[in-house]
Amino acid sequence: MSSKKVIVALDSKDFKNTIKLVKALKNDVHAFKIGYQFFFNFGLEGYKEIYKVCPKIFLDLKLHDIPNTVRKGLEALVKMKPLYTTIHISGGDNMMQASNLIKKNTKLLGVSILTSLDKKQTKKYYNKNSVSILVKKFAKSAKKNKLDGVVCSPKEIKFIRKEVGKNLIIITPGIRTNNKITKDDQKRVETPKKAIDLGANFLVIGRPITESKNPLGVLKEINKNLS
């Protein structure tokens, strides 16, 4: 497992600044996460430009559709050679099994419950008051269907690690260098050190690094605290 734990989220519509950021941080990250905002703004060509600078990419498009559609999508996606990509566990057993047929060298991660959801929202949409119970159920399904790992909030790491053992990869968004956040769409957050101590393998961190005045300095400080 890599000694570098941080995956920096490239959530930006400014391509020049993003390339500059990747060049500055590439030696100190585990990978860079490309999600909707970047991919829908800059597409495959933008992805290729990032890949030229640093091929360590987590392509986080959270596929969720009928099994055949997701499988066909992944057949195209793995040609881009990301380290990781994501599907929604809630897509069901057949979708996860179909996805596993073509993952090749790309690690396939299951998204459990989005970190923007709190217990009121999970009650409304999943009929569950307990986020942890729901996430554990999803994690068990991911393991049963032979996914390589899961994406979950830091608040569920402990429960998932106990449920799935040490081999399943846990990647955790919702990381804040100061968890006293007042205006944030992430509901279930934690600090980097605590998330790793709880059992996460890698941390997705965006705004605390990318919106700072000294992104490399912030990243190096996080790495230092995790070493």
N, C-alpha and C positions, 0 to 999 in steps of 0.2 A: 504494500500500500504506500502511496506517495507520502513523503514527509511534508509536502506543501498541502495545506488543507482548504485554502480559500479559492472559490470560484467567483470571479468578478462578473456581475451582471452588466451587460452592455445595453442598457435600456436608454437609447438616445436616438434623436432624429438628426444629429449633427455628425455626419460621416467623418469629416476631417478631424474633429476632436476625438472621435472614437478610435480612429487609427492611431492618433498620437498617444492616446491612453494605452492602447494595446502594446505599442512599442515600449512605453515606459514601464509597464507592469509585467511583461511576459516572463521575465526570469524569476518572478516572485509569486506566481500564481500556480494553482493546480490546473486551472482551465479558465476559459471565458464562456459565459452563458449568453447565447443569442436566443432571444424570445420574439414575441409577436412584433413589438415596436420596431426593432432593428430589421427583422426579416421582411416585414410588410413595407417598410420604407425603402430598403436597399436590395431586397431579393437575393437571388442566387449569386449575382455578380458581387454584391456587397459581402456575402458570406465568403466567397472565394478570396477576396482581398484580405479579409481578416485571417483566413486560413494560411495565406502566404506568409503573413507575419508570425502567426502562431497557430499551429494545427490542433492545439489542445482545446477543443470546442465541445460544449454542452449545448446541443441544439434542442431547446425546450419549446416544442410546439404543441405538446399535450394533446395528442391525437385521440379522438373520441368519436367513433362511428360504428357502423356494422362491421363484422369481422373482415369480410373481403375487402371493403374500402380501406380499412386501416392497414391490412396486409399489403395492398397495392401501393399505398402511400409510403410505407416503410421500405418497400423494394426500391423506390426512387430515392428515398432519404439516405439509406445506408451507402449509396454511391458517393455521398458527400463526405463520408468518413468521419463523422463526429465521434468523440469518445463516448458520449451518452446522448440518449434521446428519451422522450417521455410519452407515455400513453396514460389515459385515465383508467384506474382500476375499476371504477364504476361502469366501464364499458362491458364488463362481464367476463366470465370464464372463457367463452368461445373467442372473444376478441383477443384476450391475452394469449391464448393458445395459438391463434392464427398469427399473432405478432411474433411469437417465438420462432416461427418457421424460417424467418429471414434476417434475424438480428446480426449474424456474422460477427464482425469485430466490434460492433457498436453495442455498448451496454444498454440494456433496456430497463428503464425505471418506471415504476407505477406511481402515479400521483394519487395520494390518499384524499385528504380533505384540505382544500385551499386555506392558506394561512389568514386570508381575509375573513373567514367565516368564524363566528363565535357560536356558543351553544344555542342562542335564539334562532340563528339561521339554520343550524343543523337540525334543530327540532322542526322547523318549518318545512325544510326540503328533504330531510332524511328520516323524520319522525324519531329522532334520538336526542335526548337531553344531554347525554354524555358524549363529548367529542372523543375522549380516549377509548371508549368501548367501540365506537364506530371505526376509528382509525385502526385499532387492533384487528378488527374483523377484516378490514381491507388489506392490512399487511399480511395476514395469514393467507388470504386469497392470492396475493402476489407471489408469496413463497410457493404455494401449492401449484401455481401455474408457471413456475420456473422463471420468473422475472429475475433480473440481476440485482435489483434494489428497489427502494421506495423513496419518494420525496414526501416529507412530512414536516410539520412545524416542530420547533424545539421542545414544545410542551409535551409532545407524544413520543419523543425519542426513547425514553426509559421504558415505556410500556412495549414499544415495538421491538426494541433490542431483546427484551426478555422473551417476547413471543416468537421471534424468528431466528434467534441465535446470532452468532458472531459473523457469519459469512455473507449475509445479505448486506449490500451497500445501503447506507442511509445518507441521503443528501438533504440538507436542511436550509430552507430559506427563512425569512423572518428573523434575521440576525441584525442586532443593533449594538453598536459599541457602547451606547448608553441606553438601557431599556426603559428609561423614563420618558417615553414618547407621548406627546399630547396630540399631535396632528399627524396621523399615519393610517394608511389603509390596511396595514398588517395588524391583526388583533392578537396573535399569539406569538410573542417575540421573546428573545433571550440574547444574552451576551455570547460572544464567540467562545470564550473559555468554558463557560457553563455547558454550552451545547456539545462541545467535544468531550467534556467530562461525562456527560450523560450517555455518550455512545455514538454520536454522529461521526461519520467518516470524513465528510466534506461539508463546507459551509458556503451557501450562496449569499454574497454580500454585494449590494449595489450602491444605493445612495450614500451610505456612510463613507464609502471610498470615492465614488465617482463625482459626488457633489462637494467634496472637501477641497480646500485650497491646495492641499498637498497630498494627492492620491497615493503616491508611492510611499510617502512617509507614514500615512495611516496604515497601508497594507503591511509595511515592514514592522510597525508596532504591533499589529495583530499577530503576525507570524512569530514575533518575539515572545508574545504572551502565551502562544500555543506550544512553544518548543520546550 
